[in-house]
Amino acid sequence: MDVLKTLFERHFRAPAERVQPLQGQLGGSGRKIIRLANKSATAIGILYDVREENVAFLEFSRHFRRHGLPVPEIYGEALSEGAYLEEDLGDTTLFEFLTKNRTGDSIAVPAVDAYRRVVAVLPRFQVEAGRDLNYKVCYPRGSFDRQSIAWDLNYFKYYFLRLAGIAFNEQALEDDFGRLTKFLLSAPREYFLYRDFQSRNIMLRDGLPFFLDYQGGRKGALQYDIASLLYDAKADLPPELRQQLLGDYLDALSGFIALDREAFLQHYYAYVYIRIMQALGAYGFRGFYERKAHFLQSVPYALKNVRWLLHNVKLPIALPTLLEAFHSMLASEKLQTVASSGGLLTVRIFSFSFHRGLPTDDTGNGGGFIFDGRSLPNPGREEQFKPLTGRDAPVIDYLNQQESVHQFLANVTSLVDASVGSYQRRGFKNLMVSFGCTGGQHRSVFLAEQLAKHLRGQNGVEVVVHHRELDRLRVEKVIS
């Protein structure tokens, strides 16, 4: 952490006054993401010990910015210590914005417009910036070649099919993999392939998209990245919207290259399939192998995409064993159990005053957590905060400056995340988390809101917040 503080002070010529870890327990990259701030500046610090990936990200970031692309500015780096400091792009990912702007399959216009802006920028990365990019720094491969494809297919075979108990003829499946690989490599591949172009790696600031996590980029085909975005399992985009956005992307792409749409679409769905297989391999590795159950929450959405493809798409090559494996996945009792256990878990979060007793659990579920926030600095003791609550910006800023508050929340989210995953895996439907303080007005309200923000947008989780004392005061005002 000290190296990030040094980089911050060197760039802004003033020390960081607040340090806040941002990466929750659900990520799979191993990076530590930290927000550093003082009264006039804020930045994001990264700690990661894979030098090659750090080099790729820094080189690509500077290259993309020279092309005027919306990526974070690099403020400083200490590669020998696995650290760098970058521009703070805020807290709203495209995925979170989508989640807040949808009801089932009905996506609100602001979210659709955000996706349209994203697909309009993608060709600039792939074609314009891809022409003179230094592919020598790519890690682990310089192109999405036969070896890259083999890694993804084997990841899917061994960590998803095997661990999910899907039977297959290994040689016949390898024969299909060989035909699929040959077909994928027959598409033009002289463009920049972002590799992880999906909704959680795109930030929205003032309604405009900014892009992250392209350190795995390499040379490859145009189809891969748009497939990654539109068939992102967690985003669960309706098929009609996917087709509309694909058309928007091809319109934008035609401004950069002489585009043969029929030739593009001939390869497109093969790239959709391999992207889905790559994602399923990751879910299987993290979920089945490492037993991190929350990664399996995305499996039902990926299977939904597979089902749609099997019913609506005919590939120009024969892949009988692979398609049979897909049908077996859809019929698998084990995977259906994963899907059914991925039903909504309602997490009810309360704030309250200990002077008025503990909140009651009306679901009959029992259990959950009660956290005592009275050990934290109390804004209620300061005159300017007395009429305010933990939802008001001055109180939020005050508590965000306290290191003890961030440590408290980190411990809370670790415990709650573990229970959320376990509850979902076991099919439980309700979890109650309560935060108490002296008056139920400042600290407990702030803590409840922060946990709610952390949990919202996670697949299969519905968050309901009750501020008991604030609700009571509101009722008393109405009565009086």
Buried (B, 14 or more C-beta within 10 A) or exposed (E): BEBBBBBBBEBBEEEBBBBBBBBBBBEEBEBBBBBBBBEEBBBBBBBBEBEEBBBBBBBBBEBBBEBEBBBBBBBBBBEEBBBBBBBBBEEBBBBBBBBEBBEEEEBBEEBBEBBBBBBBBBBBBBBBBBEEBEBEBBBEBBBBBBEBBEBBBEBBBBBBBBBBEBEBEEEBBBBBBEBBBEBBBEBBBEBBBBBBBBBBBBBBBEEEBBBBBBBBBBBBBBBBBBBBBBBBBBBBBEEEBBEBBBEBBBBBBBEBBEBEEEEBEBBBBBBBBBBBBBBBBBBBBBBBBEEBBBBBBBBBBBBBBBBBBEEEEEBEEEBEBBBBBBEBBBEBEEBBEBBEBBEEBBBBBBBBBBEEEEBEBEEEBEEBBBBBBEEBBBBBEBEEBEEBBBBBEEBBEBBBBBEEBBEBBEEBBEEBBBBBBEBBBEEBEBBBBBBBBBBBBBBBBBBBBBBBEBBBBBBBBBBEBBBBBBEBBEEEEEEE
